Amino acid sequence: AAAGLSYVGGYVINTYKSYDNFLQDKYALLPAVIIICIAVVMFVIGLIGCCATFRESRVGLGLFLAIILVIFIAEVSAFVLGFVYREKVKTDVQGTMRSVFEKYDGKNPESTVVNYLQEQLHCCGVKNYSDWTTTQWFNSTGNSSVPLSCCREDVKNCTGRLDQPQEL
């Protein structure tokens, strides 16, 4: 279980490292760090449980059971809090994404991240391609198009024009 949790925590941190411009809140990766810490604690507690089993200590096994129950209760609490606050996280991420999209100019580092995000997630804009119509980049280009990273992979010669939404 500790190895599985370590893998999940590491995977989340590694995956979201690419999206750090969107996760400007320094606590965004806190759940992944907590999962890794819990994994380390579970590994140590597992060793204690193994030692108590080998020694056939009733007190050691009782303590092991109590610690495992406390950890289980903490994990259920974390799940419930994550479920309760999921809308707040969604709203915060969308707000941050909108501010990064406002800085898009096709050349700066934020632009690279936006293009990467749209290509990897096969999306366009925060909710859809019409989000681009309110950005400074869209208004300054004057060509009624979105970035080419919004184009579908299976469409060739996509121009990103809004009069061809089936290509986006």
C-alpha positions in Angstrom: 0.0 0.0 0.0 2.8 2.4 0.8 4.5 1.7 -2.5 1.2 2.3 -4.4 0.6 5.5 -2.6 4.2 6.7 -3.2 3.7 5.9 -6.9 0.4 7.9 -7.1 1.8 10.9 -5.3 4.9 10.9 -7.4 2.9 10.5 -10.6 0.6 13.5 -9.7 3.6 15.7 -8.9 5.4 14.7 -12.1 2.3 15.1 -14.3 1.3 18.5 -12.9 4.9 19.9 -13.1 4.1 20.8 -16.7 1.1 22.8 -15.6 2.7 24.9 -12.9 1.8 28.2 -14.6 -1.9 27.2 -14.2 -1.4 26.1 -10.6 -0.2 29.4 -9.2 -1.5 28.5 -5.7 1.4 27.1 -3.8 -0.9 24.6 -2.1 -2.2 23.0 -5.3 0.2 20.0 -5.0 -0.2 19.7 -1.3 -2.5 16.6 -1.5 0.2 14.8 -3.5 2.9 15.6 -0.9 0.6 14.5 1.9 0.0 11.2 0.1 3.8 10.6 -0.2 4.2 11.5 3.5 1.4 9.1 4.4 3.1 6.4 2.3 6.4 6.8 4.2 4.5 6.6 7.6 2.6 3.6 6.4 5.9 1.9 5.4 7.4 2.5 8.8 4.2 1.3 10.5 4.1 -1.8 8.3 7.6 -2.6 9.5 6.5 -2.2 13.1 3.5 -4.5 12.4 5.8 -7.1 10.9 8.2 -6.9 13.9 5.2 -7.2 16.3 4.0 -10.3 14.4 7.4 -12.0 14.5 7.6 -11.4 18.2 4.0 -12.4 18.7 3.4 -9.3 20.9 -0.3 -8.6 21.7 0.5 -5.1 22.7 2.5 -4.4 19.6 -0.3 -5.8 17.4 -3.0 -3.8 19.2 -0.9 -0.7 18.8 -0.5 -1.5 15.1 -4.3 -1.9 14.7 -5.0 1.4 16.4 -2.5 3.2 14.2 -3.9 1.7 11.0 -7.4 2.7 12.1 -6.3 6.3 12.7 -4.7 6.4 9.2 -7.8 5.0 7.6 -9.9 7.7 9.3 -7.5 10.4 8.1 -7.7 9.1 4.6 -11.5 9.0 4.6 -11.5 12.6 6.0 -9.1 13.7 3.2 -11.4 12.1 0.6 -14.5 13.9 2.0 -12.7 17.3 2.2 -11.5 16.8 -1.4 -15.1 16.0 -2.5 -16.6 19.0 -0.6 -14.0 21.5 -1.9 -13.8 20.3 -5.5 -15.9 23.2 -6.8 -13.6 25.7 -5.1 -10.6 24.1 -6.7 -12.3 24.1 -10.1 -13.2 27.8 -9.8 -9.7 28.7 -8.7 -8.1 26.8 -11.6 -10.4 28.3 -14.2 -9.7 31.8 -12.9 -6.0 31.2 -13.0 -6.3 29.7 -16.5 -8.2 32.8 -17.7 -5.4 35.0 -16.4 -2.8 32.9 -18.2 -4.8 33.0 -21.4 -5.0 36.8 -21.1 -1.1 36.9 -21.2 -1.0 34.8 -24.4 0.8 36.4 -27.3 2.1 33.3 -29.1 5.8 33.9 -28.0 6.1 34.2 -24.2 6.5 31.2 -21.8 2.8 31.3 -20.8 1.9 30.9 -24.5 4.1 27.8 -24.7 2.3 26.4 -21.7 -1.1 27.2 -23.1 -0.3 25.5 -26.4 1.1 22.5 -24.6 -1.9 22.2 -22.4 -4.4 22.5 -25.3 -2.5 19.9 -27.3 -2.1 17.4 -24.5 -5.7 17.7 -23.2 -7.2 18.0 -26.7 -9.1 21.1 -25.7 -9.4 24.7 -26.7 -9.9 27.5 -24.2 -11.0 27.2 -20.6 -14.4 25.8 -21.4 -14.5 26.0 -25.2 -13.0 27.9 -28.2 -15.3 30.9 -27.7 -13.2 31.8 -24.6 -10.5 33.1 -26.9 -12.8 35.8 -28.3 -12.3 37.8 -25.1 -8.5 37.7 -25.0 -6.2 40.5 -25.9 -4.4 38.2 -28.4 -7.6 37.5 -30.3 -8.5 41.2 -30.5 -5.0 42.2 -31.6 -4.7 39.7 -34.4 -8.0 40.7 -36.0 -8.2 37.5 -38.0 -11.0 35.8 -36.1 -8.9 32.7 -35.3 -7.7 30.8 -32.2 -4.2 29.4 -31.7 -3.3 26.4 -33.9 -3.0 24.3 -30.8 -6.8 24.3 -30.7 -6.9 22.4 -34.0 -8.0 18.8 -33.9 -5.2 16.3 -34.6 -7.0 14.6 -37.5 -7.6 17.8 -39.4 -5.0 18.8 -41.9 -4.4 22.5 -43.0 -6.4 23.8 -40.0 -6.2 27.6 -39.8 -7.9 28.0 -36.4 -10.6 30.2 -37.9 -13.8 30.5 -35.9 -16.0 30.2 -39.0 -14.8 26.5 -39.1 -15.6 25.3 -35.6 -15.7 21.7 -36.7 -11.9 21.8 -37.1 -11.4 22.9 -33.5 
